[in-house]
Amino acid sequence: MLNWVLWNCLYVFNHFIIWYVVVMNGISIMQMIIAFFTTAAYLNKTRQYEYRIMGESEHMVPMSILVPAYNEELNVVDNIKSLLNLDYLNYEIIIINDGSKDNTLQIIIDTFDLHIIDYPVRQQIPTKPVRGIYHNPETPLLWVIDKENGGKSDALNAGMNLSRYPYFICVDADSCLVSDSLFRIAMTIIKNKHTVAVGGIIGIINGCEVKDGIILKKGVPKNIWAKFQMVEYFRSFLVGRIGWNHFNSLLIISGAFGVFQKEAVMQVGGYTTGSIGEDMDLVVKLHRLMLDKKYNYKLSFLPEPVCWTQAPEDLNTLYRQRRRWQIGLLDVLDRKRDMIMNPKYKAVGCLSMPYQYLFEFVSPIVEITGYFMVPLAYYFRVISFEFFLLFFIASVLFGIITSIGSMVVEDFTTDNNIRIRDLLYLSLLCFLENFSYRQMTVGFRLAGIFARRKSKHSWGNMVRKKFNYDLRREKPLRRSSDPLEPPKSE
């Protein structure tokens, strides 16, 4: 009797794992198909735009760029130079030095000849004390805030307090924006006046040639872990987010680059301090506000590369990053659990959040268990060969199809100038990641589930590398000849 009970329990459990994997990867393929048609239609509409000419119009949407910086001395100057050289007119740059322990602040001061000034700031959102504000009239776009350490959320809130424009952009200090990225964002806002947030494709800058924050030549990373992440970004951060954007239920706009309506963010109290998943937390808060008040609103995702950021190149940093992402996801789902399956929140509550719970939170547990249990169940003849084959097809072949399909979608979005040899190599990685890298990152996410209570307020230290320089090109920075006045207090 006991053997019969155990056998049936194993039978039911293994069938659950197999069908779970089939559904999860089937959704990924559906998202890929949606992304393919959505991207093609979007790019067909935007080919007529003269980005540089329209971006330099005085009538474009003014924006504030907020850059939180903590121990970013290696790349912060290149980041600022890339921002000063954007093909856009109405914007300001606010760097927030969040109590860095290295020379981040001093390097910025020396490079741009900044001086501390007395400047009135309306503290609409409480933050850690501000120690000083730095500025140089010869570089009127650039402002620097020096404050006590309070974390990324607190730094962004301090930047919002100083900013004067109706939309702000959050950019990581180790990232570079595409020169016409602000125009692409502005056109999205202009086409739909109800837009409260916009995200875009995040590219991996490892392997690119960079000078003064300008990407001179795009390329494939030399590091094997960065190469795997390049393939992963195509699948997860491009196709997945385009799919959810189709239903106006996007929950994640990358912390490396996100655009938000300042008034709406102020209404929800700004970024939540103490939250690891501050980017997802803010997006969910905006959804809640708009749906509670029954506003007509839109959160958009651009199927175009607008920002390039560094990917970890060592396993230890990659492990900490993925574990942190999983902890952030669980933290947000726990804070907003009353929205899950609540019809009041429409597709966000009834589709996106349940998906995040079932297939982002639970999937590491199910997948890791399945890798051990399903082969054992087949060996002991608990399941048939057909079901074992179905598990293999769903977990491996579906993953390969999704990864290669995502590369095709990404190829529509930009001219990468990547050599055929590198494209073939990336295609090979689409196959290999399903036998090594994917299982490893699933394990990292599983570690995040178990580490949540211990590390839910800790970001951990990320290892930064200097951008790959190329000295063949120089571009003058925007100085006092620009037709812009320094920002004024609100």
C-alpha positions in Angstrom: 0.0 0.0 0.0 2.8 2.4 1.0 4.6 1.7 -2.3 1.5 2.4 -4.3 1.0 5.7 -2.5 4.6 6.8 -3.1 4.5 5.7 -6.7 1.3 7.7 -7.4 2.7 10.8 -5.5 5.8 10.7 -7.7 3.7 10.2 -10.8 1.5 13.2 -10.1 4.5 15.4 -9.0 6.5 14.6 -12.1 3.6 15.3 -14.4 3.1 18.6 -12.6 6.7 19.6 -13.2 6.6 18.6 -16.9 3.4 20.5 -17.6 4.6 23.5 -15.6 7.7 23.7 -17.8 5.7 23.3 -21.0 3.3 26.2 -20.0 6.2 28.4 -18.9 8.2 28.0 -22.0 5.1 28.1 -24.2 4.3 31.6 -22.8 7.9 32.6 -23.7 7.3 31.5 -27.3 4.0 33.4 -27.5 5.8 36.6 -26.2 8.5 36.1 -28.8 5.8 36.0 -31.6 4.1 39.1 -30.2 7.5 40.9 -30.0 8.3 40.0 -33.6 5.2 41.7 -35.0 5.2 44.6 -32.5 8.8 45.5 -33.2 8.3 45.3 -37.0 5.3 47.6 -36.8 7.0 50.1 -34.5 10.1 50.4 -36.5 8.1 50.8 -39.7 6.5 53.9 -38.1 9.7 55.4 -36.8 11.9 55.2 -39.9 10.5 58.5 -41.1 11.7 60.5 -38.1 14.7 62.8 -38.4 16.1 62.1 -35.0 18.8 64.6 -34.7 16.9 67.5 -36.2 13.8 67.0 -34.2 15.7 66.2 -31.0 17.3 69.7 -31.1 14.0 71.4 -31.3 13.1 73.7 -28.4 9.6 72.3 -28.4 10.6 68.8 -27.3 9.6 67.5 -23.9 12.1 68.8 -21.3 13.7 66.0 -19.1 15.9 65.7 -16.0 18.5 62.9 -16.1 19.2 61.6 -12.6 22.4 59.5 -12.0 22.9 58.0 -8.6 26.5 57.3 -8.0 28.1 55.2 -5.2 31.8 54.3 -5.6 31.7 54.8 -9.4 35.0 56.6 -9.9 36.0 54.3 -12.8 33.3 55.3 -15.3 31.3 58.2 -13.9 33.1 60.8 -16.0 32.6 58.9 -19.2 28.9 58.6 -18.2 28.6 62.4 -17.7 30.4 63.1 -21.0 28.0 60.8 -22.9 25.1 62.6 -21.3 26.5 66.0 -22.2 26.7 65.0 -25.9 23.2 63.8 -26.4 21.4 65.0 -29.5 18.7 66.8 -27.5 18.2 70.4 -26.4 15.9 70.6 -23.3 17.4 68.5 -20.5 19.5 68.8 -17.4 21.9 66.3 -15.7 21.9 65.7 -12.0 24.5 63.5 -10.5 23.8 62.3 -6.9 26.9 61.2 -5.0 25.4 59.0 -2.4 28.1 59.1 0.2 30.8 57.4 -2.0 33.8 56.1 -0.1 36.1 56.4 -3.1 37.0 59.5 -5.2 33.8 59.7 -7.2 32.9 63.2 -6.1 36.4 64.6 -6.3 37.0 63.3 -9.8 33.7 64.9 -11.0 34.6 68.2 -9.4 38.1 68.2 -10.9 37.1 67.1 -14.4 34.3 69.7 -14.8 35.7 72.4 -12.5 32.7 72.5 -10.3 32.2 74.7 -7.2 29.9 74.4 -4.2 27.0 76.8 -4.3 24.1 78.0 -2.1 21.0 76.8 -3.9 17.5 76.6 -2.6 15.9 73.1 -2.9 12.3 72.3 -2.1 12.4 68.9 -0.2 9.2 67.4 -1.5 10.4 63.9 -0.5 12.4 63.4 2.7 16.0 62.2 2.1 19.3 61.8 3.9 21.0 65.2 4.5 22.5 66.9 1.5 26.0 68.1 2.2 26.4 70.3 -0.8 25.4 71.2 -4.4 28.0 71.7 -7.1 27.8 73.6 -10.4 29.8 75.4 -13.0 28.1 78.0 -15.2 30.4 77.0 -18.1 28.7 73.6 -18.1 25.1 74.7 -17.4 23.5 71.3 -17.9 25.5 69.6 -15.1 24.5 69.7 -11.4 26.0 67.5 -8.7 24.4 66.7 -5.3 26.6 65.4 -2.5 24.7 63.6 0.2 25.0 61.1 3.0 24.6 57.5 2.0 21.0 56.4 1.9 20.9 53.9 -1.0 19.8 54.2 -4.6 16.2 55.0 -3.8 17.1 57.8 -1.5 19.6 59.3 -4.0 17.0 59.3 -6.7 14.5 61.0 -4.4 17.1 63.7 -3.7 17.6 64.2 -7.4 13.9 64.6 -7.9 13.8 67.3 -5.3 16.4 69.3 -7.2 15.0 68.6 -10.7 12.8 71.1 -12.5 11.4 69.2 -15.5 8.1 67.2 -15.7 9.8 64.0 -16.7 13.0 62.4 -15.2 15.3 59.7 -16.4 17.0 57.3 -14.0 20.4 56.2 -15.4 23.0 54.1 -13.7 26.5 55.6 -13.4 28.1 52.7 -15.3 25.8 53.1 -18.3 25.9 55.1 -21.6 22.9 56.4 -23.5 22.4 56.2 -27.2 22.8 59.8 -28.6 19.2 60.0 -29.8 17.6 58.1 -26.9 15.9 61.2 -25.4 14.2 62.0 -28.7 12.8 58.4 -28.9 11.5 58.7 -25.4 10.0 62.2 -26.1 8.2 61.0 -29.2 6.6 58.2 -27.1 5.3 60.7 -24.6 4.1 63.1 -27.4 2.2 60.4 -29.2 0.4 59.4 -25.9 -0.1 62.3 -23.4 -1.2 59.8 -20.8 2.3 58.2 -20.6 3.6 57.9 -17.1 6.7 55.7 -17.6 8.9 54.5 -20.5 11.5 51.8 -20.6 13.8 50.6 -23.4 16.2 47.9 -24.4 19.3 47.7 -22.3 22.4 46.6 -24.3 25.6 45.1 -22.9 28.5 47.5 -23.4 31.2 44.8 -22.7 33.1 44.4 -25.9 32.2 47.8 -27.4 34.8 50.5 -28.1 34.0 53.6 -26.0 35.4 57.1 -25.8 34.0 59.8 -23.6 30.9 57.7 -23.1 30.3 57.5 -26.9 30.1 54.0 -28.4 32.3 54.1 -31.4 32.1 50.4 -32.3 29.6 47.8 -31.1 30.9 44.3 -30.5 30.5 41.0 -28.7 32.1 40.7 -25.2 35.2 38.6 -24.9 34.2 37.3 -21.5 32.2 34.1 -21.7 29.8 35.0 -18.9 29.1 38.4 -20.5 28.4 36.6 -23.8 25.8 34.3 -22.2 24.2 37.4 -20.6 24.0 39.0 -24.0 21.9 36.1 -25.3 19.9 36.2 -22.1 19.1 39.9 -22.4 17.7 39.3 -25.9 15.3 36.7 -24.5 14.3 38.1 -21.1 14.8 41.8 -21.3 13.6 42.4 -24.9 11.0 39.8 -25.8 9.5 39.4 -22.4 9.0 43.1 -21.8 7.6 43.8 -25.2 5.1 41.0 -24.6 3.8 42.5 -21.4 3.8 46.0 -22.8 1.3 44.8 -25.4 -1.2 44.4 -22.5 -0.2 47.7 -20.7 0.8 45.5 -17.8 4.6 45.9 -17.8 5.9 45.5 -14.2 9.6 46.0 -14.7 11.4 49.0 -16.2 15.2 48.5 -15.7 16.9 50.5 -13.1 19.7 51.1 -15.6 17.3 53.3 -17.6 13.8 54.4 -16.9 11.7 57.5 -17.7 8.9 58.6 -15.3 6.4 61.4 -15.0 7.6 63.4 -12.0 4.2 64.4 -10.8 2.9 60.8 -10.7 6.0 59.6 -8.9 5.6 62.4 -6.3 2.0 61.3 -5.7 3.2 57.7 -4.8 5.8 59.1 -2.5 8.8 58.7 -4.7 11.1 55.6 -4.6 10.6 53.3 -1.6 13.8 53.5 0.5 15.0 50.2 1.8 13.7 48.3 -1.2 16.1 46.2 -3.3 13.7 46.1 -6.2 13.1 49.8 -6.2 12.6 49.9 -10.0 9.8 47.3 -10.0 8.4 48.7 -6.8 7.9 52.1 -8.4 6.3 50.7 -11.5 3.8 48.6 -9.5 3.0 51.7 -7.3 2.3 53.7 -10.4 0.0 51.0 -11.7 -1.9 50.9 -8.4 -2.3 54.7 -8.3 -3.6 55.0 -11.8 -6.0 52.0 -11.4 -7.2 53.2 -8.0 -8.0 56.6 -9.4 -9.3 55.1 -12.7 -7.0 57.3 -14.7 -6.3 56.7 -18.4 -2.6 55.9 -18.4 0.1 54.1 -20.4 3.4 52.5 -19.4 5.5 52.0 -22.6 8.5 49.9 -23.6 10.6 50.9 -26.6 11.8 48.0 -28.7 14.9 49.9 -29.5 18.3 50.1 -27.7 18.4 53.3 -25.7 21.0 52.5 -23.0 24.2 50.3 -22.7 25.4 49.0 -19.4 28.1 46.8 -18.0 27.4 43.1 -17.4 29.2 41.1 -14.7 32.2 39.3 -15.9 32.9 37.0 -13.0 30.7 34.4 -11.4 30.8 35.9 -7.9 29.4 39.3 -9.1 26.9 37.5 -11.4 25.7 35.4 -8.5 25.2 38.5 -6.2 23.4 40.3 -9.0 20.9 37.5 -9.8 20.3 36.7 -6.1 19.6 40.4 -5.5 17.1 40.5 -8.4 15.3 37.5 -7.0 15.2 39.1 -3.5 13.9 42.3 -5.0 11.1 40.5 -6.9 10.0 38.7 -3.7 10.1 41.9 -1.7 7.8 43.7 -4.2 5.4 40.8 -4.5 5.1 40.6 -0.8 4.5 44.4 -0.4 1.8 44.4 -3.1 0.3 40.9 -2.5 -3.2 42.4 -2.2 -3.1 43.3 -5.9 -2.6 39.7 -7.0 -5.8 38.3 -8.6 -7.7 41.4 -7.7 -10.0 42.3 -10.7 -9.7 46.0 -9.7 -6.2 46.0 -11.1 -7.1 44.4 -14.4 -4.3 42.8 -16.4 -1.7 43.9 -13.9 -3.3 42.1 -11.0 -4.8 39.2 -13.0 -2.0 38.5 -15.5 1.4 40.1 -14.8 1.6 39.7 -11.1 0.4 36.1 -11.0 2.9 35.3 -13.8 5.7 36.9 -11.8 4.6 34.8 -8.8 4.1 31.5 -10.6 6.9 31.6 -13.2 9.5 34.0 -11.7 9.3 33.3 -8.0 8.3 29.6 -8.1 10.2 28.5 -11.3 13.6 28.1 -9.7 12.2 25.6 -7.2 10.3 23.7 -9.9 13.1 23.7 -12.4 15.9 22.6 -10.1 13.6 19.8 -8.7 12.7 18.8 -12.3 16.3 18.4 -13.4 16.8 15.7 -10.7 13.3 14.2 -10.3 12.2 13.7 -14.0 15.3 11.6 -15.1 14.9 9.5 -11.9 11.2 9.1 -12.5 12.0 7.9 -16.0 14.7 5.6 -14.8 12.4 3.9 -12.3 9.6 3.8 -15.0 7.3 6.2 -13.0 6.8 8.2 -16.2 6.9 7.1 -19.9 9.6 7.9 -22.4 7.1 10.2 -24.2 6.7 12.4 -21.0 10.4 12.4 -20.5 10.9 13.6 -24.1 8.2 16.3 -23.5 10.2 17.6 -20.6 13.4 17.7 -22.6 11.6 19.5 -25.5 9.9 22.0 -23.2 13.0 22.8 -21.1 15.7 22.7 -23.7 14.4 23.0 -27.3 11.8 25.6 -26.4 14.6 27.6 -24.7 16.8 27.3 -27.8 13.9 28.4 -30.1 13.1 31.4 -27.9 16.7 32.5 -27.6 17.4 32.4 -31.4 14.0 34.0 -32.1 14.9 36.8 -29.7 18.1 37.4 -31.5 16.1 37.8 -34.7 13.8 40.3 -33.0 16.8 42.2 -31.6 18.4 42.3 -35.1 15.4 44.4 -36.3 16.0 47.0 -33.6 19.6 48.1 -34.4 22.5 47.9 -36.8 25.0 46.0 -34.6 27.8 45.8 -37.1 28.6 42.4 -35.6 30.7 40.1 -37.7 29.1 37.0 -39.1 31.5 34.8 -37.1 30.3 36.4 -33.9 26.6 36.0 -34.8 27.2 32.3 -35.5 29.0 32.1 -32.1 26.1 33.8 -30.3 23.7 31.3 -32.1 25.9 28.5 -30.7 25.6 30.0 -27.2 21.8 30.0 -27.6 22.1 26.2 -27.7 24.8 25.9 -25.0 23.2 28.1 -22.4 20.4 25.6 -22.0 22.9 23.0 -20.8 24.9 25.1 -18.4 24.3 28.8 -18.0 20.5 28.7 -17.5 20.7 26.0 -14.8 23.4 28.0 -13.0 21.4 31.2 -13.0 18.3 29.3 -11.8 20.4 28.1 -8.9 21.4 31.7 -8.2 17.8 32.7 -8.1 17.0 29.8 -5.8 19.7 31.1 -3.4 17.9 34.5 -3.5 14.7 32.8 -2.3 16.5 31.3 0.7 18.5 34.5 1.4 15.6 36.9 1.3 15.1 37.5 5.0 18.8 37.8 5.7 19.7 40.1 2.7 16.5 41.9 1.7 17.9 45.3 2.4 21.4 44.7 1.1 22.6 45.4 -2.4 26.1 44.1 -2.1 29.1 45.4 -3.9 29.2 45.2 -7.7 32.6 44.9 -9.4 33.0 47.7 -12.1 35.5 47.7 -15.0 36.8 50.6 -16.9 35.1 51.1 -20.3 37.1 49.9 -23.3 38.6 53.1 -24.8 39.3 54.1 -28.3 41.3 57.3 -28.9 40.4 57.8 -32.6 37.5 60.2 -32.0 37.0 63.4 -30.0 33.8 65.3 -29.5 33.5 68.7 -27.8 31.4 68.9 -24.7 28.3 71.2 -24.6 29.4 74.4 -22.9 28.1 77.8 -22.1 27.3 78.6 -25.7 24.3 76.4 -25.5 20.9 78.2 -25.5 20.0 76.8 -22.1 19.9 78.6 -18.8 20.8 76.9 -15.5 17.9 75.1 -13.8 15.8 77.2 -11.4 14.1 76.2 -8.2 10.5 75.0 -8.6 
